[in-house]
Amino acid sequence: MNEKNMIDEERHYSQVIEEESVCTAENIVYEKPSVLLDTPMHYCPGCGHGVAHRLIAEVIEELGIQNETIGVAPVGCSVFAYNYLDIDMTEAAHGRASAVATGIKRVFPDKYVFSYQGDGDLAAIGTGETIHTCNRGENILVVFINNGIYGMTGGQMAPTTLPGMKSTTSPFGRDTQTMGAPIKMTELIANLPGTYYVTRQAVNTPVNVRKAKKAIMNGFKYQTLKKGLSFVEIVSNCPSNWKMTPRDANKWMEDNMFPFYPLGDIKTPNKEN
């Protein structure tokens, strides 16, 4: 299609929209939640963080808890959550988000408190804090973004990096004989008595986005029950550090990450009770 035809087609559709008045309030099915700030997106193309941020914003808005919610974000790509969410947010030292969230929840037990953490943070330097927070059954929500790599600091191998997966510190692939096997944090903490709801989701397709939103919604709602910690893992991609296009990264994630980190509920109130 040449430039003239493209311009003519654009004018045609603009005229159709204007004449038929299809862009009316009753026809809107998708709009930006008020909790999501008007901040230029800085994440790499294809990254799952932006979708996860939006889902959290939608849930907070739909539950009507904007003024009652406090988020904690640590070091890493996840730290920028406070740039996008119009709620009370605080930054934690690397790996300490669940500990900071614990303190906030104990001081403000009626608030909705969540931490938003990446795998390099939660499953590496923050392993101790994560395990003990879950074991104590702190009444918070932990949102865990797992892309199998250190995203912000240069693409180093993370505790969640798959066997054979290349990174800047495992250029020939992760050798489990010398580097150990990946840690499945979600399965690990599901065995702890303090966890009430544990699930693993993704945001790569419309269906998975809806499931992830439902999981985040549950994580916030369950805080009112005061029965323990909710843990929502979101398996994501990192096109930049995986050295792939967004489309190829999603395909690689489906073919490699999902078989190793299967999606679905691992621990639910119904099964527990």
Buried (B, 14 or more C-beta within 10 A) or exposed (E): EEEEEEEEEEEEEEEEEEEEEEEEEEEEEEEEBEBBBEEEEEBBEBBBBBBBBBBBBBBBBEBEBBEBBBBBBBBBBBBBBBBBBBBBBBBBBBBBBBBBBBBBBEEEEEBBBBBBBBBBBBBBBBBEBBBBBBBBBBBBBBBBBBBBBBBBEEBBBBBBBBBEBBBEBBEEBBEEEEBEEBBBBBBBBBEBEBBBBBBBBBBBEEEBBEBBBBBBBBBBBBBEEEBBBBBBBBBBBBBBBBEBEBEBBBBBBBEBBBEBBEBEBBBEBEEBE
